[in-house]
Amino acid sequence: MSTTLIKFFNVTGLTWFVPFVKLCAGENPQQQMRQIGLTIIVPILAFVVFLGLWNASAVKIQTSLGAIPGPEAVWQEAQGLIGAHYAEREKKAAFYERQKIRNQQRLANDPKAEIKTRPYTGKPTYFDQILTSLYTVFTGFIIATLIAVPLGILCGMSPVINTAINPMIQIFKPVSPLAWLPIVTLVVSAVYITTDDSWFEKAFLTSAITVTLCSLWPTLINTAVGVSSIDKDLVNVGKVLRLNWSTQIKKIVLPSALPYIFTGMRMSLGVGWMVLIAAEMLAQNPGLGKFIWDEFQNGSSNSLGRIMVAVFTIGIIGFMLDRVMHSLQQAFSFGKTL
């Protein structure tokens, strides 16, 4: 049982809990207590010190929106956002319930009456905006992966293609999302015409494409490095067996390069999540970036606290996304990580 739990925590990247499992199993209690202190207690103490310094210095800093909110004020704003979410959900449920009763009454008076169900048009809640941001970043990330992995394999297998594409990679890799965004906005506006039946809004496409353009480079570069560093003996075996190109990729190239590919994907997802906030601010895609921008423009006494709630939310979600990618990396690369 303990071995299974340890393996689970290692695969998921939650290695902080491994000493607890070993301690319960009676494995070198003194060493496990020392490890618990280093991995759990020390970070908690450091975070408590951070909260104390933040609370002490916050009241001394005055901005145009008032004093910097301390930890308690930010926590209250977080609770307020959660409460507003549930209140909005209750309004939505009541809206559809009233509509259902009204339609039932119409059918009772006239069985042939045409019934229409109107969608609820209330303001998106904080959790709705989080889901929008996650949907947007994963859309851009998946597109980037579908482009970067095949192109990285080509670059790794062919020195000619690598030499041809490398200058463009070096030129476009450092470009800021703020530089890509106006170009993407103009292109999307010119090419994509929205109607009532359109699947996507222009703001969503603009944000997702900007994420794609900024996040594909780590995956592309790591894939190319991983493919080019494959053991030459494996490549020679493929040649001796006269394996065709697709078989070489499936049987030799991908299994050998997976640790590099997943390392690049983890980096790409992290870059994409950072890029997304700036993209949503300017494109007005209704996610966390727009939430921050709206609160900044609102300028109320609660705005700064809500912005700081969003900052913590972005950091926590970014950490969780990295843990998810770490778990996938462990699962698909047989524990061989970089």
N, C-alpha and C positions, 0 to 999 in steps of 0.2 A: 504493500500500500504506500509506504513512504517513498519507495523508488518511483512509483507512478506519479505521485504528487511532485516530486523533485523534477522529473522529466517534464511535467506539465508547466511548472513555473519557469523552467529554463526555456522551453519553447515559446511561451508567451512573453518572455522578457521580464517577468515579475520575480526576479531572482532575490528580491528582498525577503520573500517568505521562505526561502530554502532553509535558512538557519533555524527557523521555528520548527519545520518538519524534522530536521535532523535532531533538534533538541528533544522533541517529543519521542523520537526513536531511541534516545539515550546515547547518541553518538557524540562523544567528546564535549560534554556540557560547557566546560570552561571556554573552549574555542568558539562554540556556537554563541555564547553570551557576548563574547568579544565582537563577533561578526555582527550580531544584532545591534550592538552599540554603534558600530561604525556605519552600518547601512540604514538603520532606522532612527536611532535616538539622536545621533549627531545632526542629520538633516532636519529633524523636527526642531531641535534646539536652535539651529541656524535660522529656520523659518520664524520661530517665535521672536528671535532677536530682530529679524527683519520687520516683523509686525510692530514691535516696540519702537524701533527707530522711525518707521513710517508714521505711527500714531503721534510720536513726539514732535516730528518735524512738520506734519501736515498743517497744523493750525497756524504755523508761522509763515506759511506761504499764501499770499493773497493773489488771486487772479481776477480777470474781468467777470468770471462766473462765480466769484466768491472764494472762500478758503478751500484748499485741497481737502477732499473728504478723507477721513481716517478709515481704518478697517471696519469699525462698527457702522459708519454711515454707508460704506459700500455694501456691507452685508444687508442692511435695511433696504437699499435700492434693489439688490438682487431678490429679496423677498417680495418687494413691490412688483417687480417684473413677473415673478412667478404667479403672484396673485392676479395680476392683470391678464395673464394667459388663461387662467381658469375662469375668470369672469367673462372673458371674450368667448370661451368655449360654451359657457352657459347661455350667453346671448345667442350664439349660433344654434344651439340645440332648441332654444325657445322659438327662434325664427322658423325653423323647419317644422316644429310642432304646430305652431299657429297656421302655417301654410297647409299642413296635412289636414288639420281640422277644417279649415276653410274649403279645401278641395272635397273633403268628404261631404260637407254640407251642400256644395254645388252638385255633386253626383246624386245626393238624396233628392234634391229638387228637380234635377234634370239628368237622367242616366246617360244621355247622349252629349252632355257638356264636355267641351275640350278642356282637358286639365294640363296646366303648365306648372313645372317646378322651377321656381326662380332660384338662382344660386345666391348664397350669402356673400355680401360684398363688404363685410366688415374689415377693419384694419388688421393687417397681419401682426401676430404677436411676436414676442422676442424669440420664442421657440420656433415659430414659423420661419423667421429670418435665419435662424441657425440651420434649419433643414435646407433652406434655399441656398445658403453658402456651401453646405456639404454637397448638395446636388451639383452645383456649379463647378466646384473644385474637382469632383470626381469625373465629371464630363470632360473637363480640360485635361485632367491627368490621364484618362483612358485614351483620348485622342493622341496625346503626346507619346504615350507608350506604344501605341500602334504604329506611330511614325518612327520613333527613335529606335526600337528594338530591331526591326528589319534593316533599317539604314545602318545601325551600328554593326550588325552582322556582316553586311556588305563591306563596310570600311575595315573590319577586322580581318576578313578573308582576302580582300584585294588591296594590296599596297597602292595600286593606281587610283582606285576610287577614294581611298583614305587621303592620298596626297591631293586629289582634286577637291574634296569636300572640306578638308581641315581648315583652309583659310576662311571659308564662310562660317564655320563653327566658331573660330576665334574672334571673328568680327561681330557676330550676332549674339554670342553667349553673354557678354556683359551689358547688353542693352536693357535699360530700365523699362518696367511695364508702363511708366508714365510716357515714355517715348513711343511704345507700340500702340497705346490706347487710341490716340487720335487717328492713326492710320487704320486700325481695325474698325473704329467707329465709322469712318468714311466708307470703307469697303463694304461693311455690313449694310449700311444705309443705302448704298447704291445697288447692291446685289439682292438683298433680302427684302421683299415687300410683305408686310404684315397685313393679314385680313382677320376676319372674325374666326376663321377656321385654322389659323396658323398654330403650329405646335409650340413654337418658341417665340418669346419676346426678343426684340433687338438688344435690349440691355443684357439679357441672359447670354445671348450669342457673343456679344462684345466681350463680356467678362470671361466666358469660357475659352474663347479663342486667344485672348490675351494670356490667360493661364497656360494654355498650350504652348504658345510661342516662348514663354519664359521658363517653362519647366521641362522641356524635352531634352535640353542639353546634357544634364547629368546622366540621364539614362543612355543617351546616345554615346557619350564619351566612355562611360564605364562598360557598356556592351562591346564597343570596339576594342577596348583594352583587354577585356576578358577573352574575346575571341582570338585576338592576336597573341595572347599568352598561353594558348592551349599547348599542351605537351606535343612536341613535334612527332614523337613516336606514335601518338594516337592518330595524327594526321596521316602519317605514312602507312599505318595499318589500314586506314580507309582507302588509300590509293592502291595498296596491294590487293585488297578485297574488291576493288573496282566498284565501290559504292557510288551511286549517283549523288548529285548535288543535294537533293532534298533529304536523302537518307543520311548523308554526312551531317547535315544540320540537326536532324532529329536525334540521331544516335550518338554523335560525338560533340558537335559544337555547343548546342544548348545545354546538355547536362554539365559540361565542363565550365561553361561561362555563367551558369545560373547565379553563383554567389556575387559576381560582379554586376550582373543585370539587376538583381534585387537591391544591391547597395545603391545603384544608380536610381532605381525606382523610389527607394526611401528618400533619397536626396531630392528627387524631382517632386515628390508629394509635399515635402517640407517647403520647397521653393514655391510651389503652386499655392499652398495655403497662405504664405506671406504675400504673394503677388495679388491674390484674390481680393484682399481687403482694400488695397489701393484701387483695383479695377472696379470694384463695386461702388466705391465712393464717387468716382468720376462718371461711370456708366449709369449710375442710379439703379443698379440691379438690386431688388429688394432683399438683401442679405445683411450680414453683420456690418459690412462696410458702409452701406446706406444708413443703417441704424446709427453708427458712430457719427456720420456726417450730419444726419438730421438732428441728433442731440446737440452737436456743436453749433448748428445754425439756430436751434431752439433757444439756447442761452438761458434756460431757466436755472433755478437754484439746485435742481436735481440732476441736471445734465452731466456735470462732471463726474458725479458718482456713477451714473449709468454708463458713461464711457469707460470708466475703470472696471465696471462689471464686465463689459465687453472685452476689455484687454485680458482679464483673467480667463474669460471663456475661450478666447482665441488661443491662449497659451495651453489651457487644459486640453482642448480639442486637438491641437497640434501634437501634444504629447501622446494622446490616445491613438491618433493616426499613425504615429511612428511605432507604437507598440503593435498595432495591427500589422503593419508592414514587416516588423521584426518577426512576428509569428509566422507570416506567410513565407518569409525568407527561410526560417528554420524548417518549415514543413516541406518546402519544395527544393531546397538545396542540401537536404540530408545533414543539416547541422554544420555545413561548411560555410561559415560566415567570414567576412573580412573585417 
